[in-house]
Amino acid sequence: MAEIIVYSQPDCPPCKIMKMFLDEYGISYTEKNIKTDKQAMKELTKNHKSYSTPTIVIDGKVIIGFDQAILKNELNIHD
């Protein structure tokens, strides 16, 4: 199983949709709230070159924003 990290923040509708999507497919992930976790914010901006949420990292590959087609492809989801 891939290592998946979701960088999110409260009151971010796309973040909620991203997590619902992953939960729907039973995909395990680690959530990092950039508002309450300063280290997560540093990781997001410095390591992943993103300033947006949601940002998802799948085995080191960074995907910024919620794009269902890209996520399905990266996670090998076939309906």
Rosetta blueprint (number, residue, H / E / L):
1 M L
2 A L
3 E L
4 I E
5 I E
6 V E
7 Y E
8 S E
9 Q L
10 P L
11 D L
12 C L
13 P H
14 P H
15 C H
16 K H
17 I H
18 M H
19 K H
20 M H
21 F H
22 L H
23 D H
24 E H
25 Y L
26 G L
27 I L
28 S L
29 Y L
30 T E
31 E E
32 K E
33 N E
34 I L
35 K L
36 T L
37 D L
38 K H
39 Q H
40 A H
41 M H
42 K H
43 E H
44 L H
45 T H
46 K H
47 N H
48 H L
49 K L
50 S L
51 Y L
52 S L
53 T L
54 P L
55 T E
56 I E
57 V E
58 I E
59 D L
60 G L
61 K E
62 V E
63 I E
64 I E
65 G L
66 F L
67 D L
68 Q H
69 A H
70 I H
71 L H
72 K H
73 N H
74 E H
75 L L
76 N L
77 I L
78 H L
79 D L
